[in-house]
Amino acid sequence: MSAYSGSAPAIESKDLLTAAAAILVAEGLHQGIQRQGLQQVASANIVGTPASPTAIFTLASAFIGKCPSTNMALPFTAFPTLTTTQTGAIAPDATAMFSVGGAVAEPFFMTFVSGIDTISVPGKNENGMLTAQIPAKTQGQTYAFVTKDAAKGAIRDSQVLFGPAILEVTADAPTFDLTIQ
């Protein structure tokens, strides 16, 4: 879903944009079914999380062994790898730990993208491990990036030092007020 919503600004044809939107709906339904099958909240975040083509390529490149030499060269390269050290879901306000394949000079930020929310928090380098507190506003599938400055609005590729890493941030249980007033 992130690839479709993240690439929408680059699609000039209204016909192609309509087709991509239709596919996005199907992908959202599939993701909800998959999450429910994994005993997760089916729609942990009401909106999808857009990601740039470079971020999507970075995630996909972990699964690409080799492309045919006849393929056209892509117009982007993967970001350096950011790896989360915990497995399973992590709670909002918990401290997340990450490793990277290089040096990170302070100050740096951990930028979390959850739905259409982009939240940057100061990161810490503790004995070669990067740490940051998971923002309370994040939930569901969340992308984490190491950025050189705090993101304002959408994250720009030029800000990214490492990432993305995918986190599953536990969603609040839905609550309903059934009292009649």
C-alpha positions in Angstrom: 0.0 0.0 0.0 2.8 2.4 0.8 4.3 2.1 -2.7 1.0 3.2 -4.3 0.2 6.1 -2.0 3.9 7.2 -2.0 4.1 7.3 -5.8 0.8 9.0 -6.4 2.4 12.5 -6.7 4.6 11.2 -9.6 1.7 9.9 -11.6 0.6 12.4 -14.2 -2.1 10.4 -16.0 -5.5 10.5 -14.4 -6.3 7.1 -15.9 -3.2 5.5 -14.3 -3.9 7.3 -11.0 -7.4 5.9 -11.0 -6.1 2.4 -11.7 -3.5 2.7 -9.0 -6.2 3.9 -6.5 -8.4 0.9 -7.4 -5.4 -1.5 -6.8 -4.7 0.3 -3.5 -8.2 -0.5 -2.3 -7.6 -4.2 -3.0 -4.2 -4.1 -1.3 -5.7 -2.5 1.8 -8.3 -5.2 2.0 -5.7 -7.9 1.6 -3.5 -6.3 4.3 -6.5 -6.2 6.7 -7.1 -9.9 6.1 -3.5 -10.8 6.6 -3.2 -8.8 9.8 -6.3 -10.4 11.2 -4.9 -13.8 10.4 -1.8 -12.9 12.4 -4.0 -12.0 15.4 -3.2 -8.3 14.9 -5.7 -5.4 14.7 -6.9 -5.5 11.1 -6.7 -1.8 10.6 -4.3 -0.5 13.2 -4.0 2.8 11.5 -7.0 4.2 9.6 -4.8 5.6 6.8 -2.1 4.0 4.8 1.5 5.0 5.2 3.0 6.6 2.0 6.6 5.9 1.3 8.9 7.3 -1.4 10.0 5.0 -4.3 13.5 5.0 -2.7 12.2 3.8 0.6 10.1 1.1 -1.1 13.1 0.0 -3.2 15.2 -0.1 0.0 12.8 -2.5 1.6 12.4 -4.6 -1.6 16.2 -4.8 -2.2 16.6 -7.1 0.7 14.7 -9.7 -1.4 16.3 -9.0 -4.7 19.1 -11.3 -5.5 20.0 -10.3 -9.0 18.3 -8.6 -11.9 18.8 -9.5 -15.6 21.4 -7.4 -17.3 18.9 -6.4 -19.9 16.8 -4.5 -17.2 16.8 -0.7 -17.4 18.7 0.9 -14.5 16.5 2.3 -11.8 16.6 6.0 -11.1 17.4 5.5 -7.4 19.5 3.5 -5.1 18.7 1.9 -1.7 19.3 3.8 1.5 21.8 2.3 3.9 20.2 -0.4 6.1 18.5 0.3 9.4 17.7 -2.8 11.4 15.4 -3.0 14.5 16.8 -5.3 17.2 13.5 -6.3 18.7 11.1 -8.9 17.3 7.4 -8.7 17.5 5.3 -5.6 18.4 6.5 -2.7 20.4 4.4 -0.4 22.5 4.1 3.4 22.0 6.4 5.3 24.4 8.7 2.2 24.7 12.4 2.6 23.7 13.2 1.1 20.4 16.8 -0.1 19.5 18.3 -0.2 16.0 21.6 -1.1 14.4 23.2 0.4 11.3 26.0 -0.5 9.1 28.0 2.6 9.6 28.7 5.6 11.9 26.1 8.0 13.0 27.2 11.4 14.3 25.0 13.1 16.9 22.8 15.0 16.8 20.5 12.8 14.6 16.8 12.1 14.7 14.7 8.9 14.5 11.8 9.8 12.3 8.7 7.6 12.5 6.1 7.5 9.7 2.8 6.1 10.7 -0.2 6.7 8.5 0.1 10.3 7.4 1.9 11.3 10.6 5.6 12.0 10.4 7.2 12.4 13.8 10.9 13.1 14.5 12.4 12.5 17.9 16.0 13.0 19.0 18.0 9.7 18.7 20.7 8.5 21.0 23.8 6.4 20.2 24.4 4.1 23.1 27.4 1.8 22.6 26.8 1.6 18.8 23.1 1.0 19.2 20.7 3.7 18.2 17.8 4.3 20.5 14.7 6.4 20.5 11.3 6.5 22.2 8.4 5.4 20.1 6.0 8.4 19.7 2.6 7.9 21.4 0.8 8.8 18.1 2.3 5.9 16.1 0.3 2.7 15.7 0.3 -0.3 13.4 2.9 -0.7 10.7 5.3 2.1 11.1 8.5 3.0 9.2 11.5 4.2 11.1 14.3 6.3 9.5 17.5 7.9 10.9 17.4 11.4 9.6 19.9 14.3 9.8 17.2 16.7 10.9 13.6 16.7 12.1 11.1 16.1 9.4 8.5 18.7 8.9 5.5 17.1 7.1 6.5 14.4 4.6 10.0 13.0 5.0 12.4 13.9 2.1 14.9 11.4 0.7 17.6 14.1 1.2 17.0 13.9 5.0 17.5 10.1 5.2 20.8 8.7 6.6 19.5 5.1 7.2 16.3 3.2 6.8 13.5 2.4 6.7 13.0 -0.3 9.3 9.5 -1.7 9.7 8.0 -1.7 13.2 4.7 -3.1 14.4 3.5 -0.6 17.0 0.7 -2.0 19.2 -2.6 -0.2 18.5 -4.9 0.9 21.3 -7.9 -1.3 21.7 -11.0 0.3 20.2 -13.4 1.7 22.8 -17.0 2.5 22.4 -19.2 4.6 24.7 -22.7 3.0 24.5 -24.3 5.1 27.2 -27.3 7.1 26.2 -27.4 10.7 27.4 
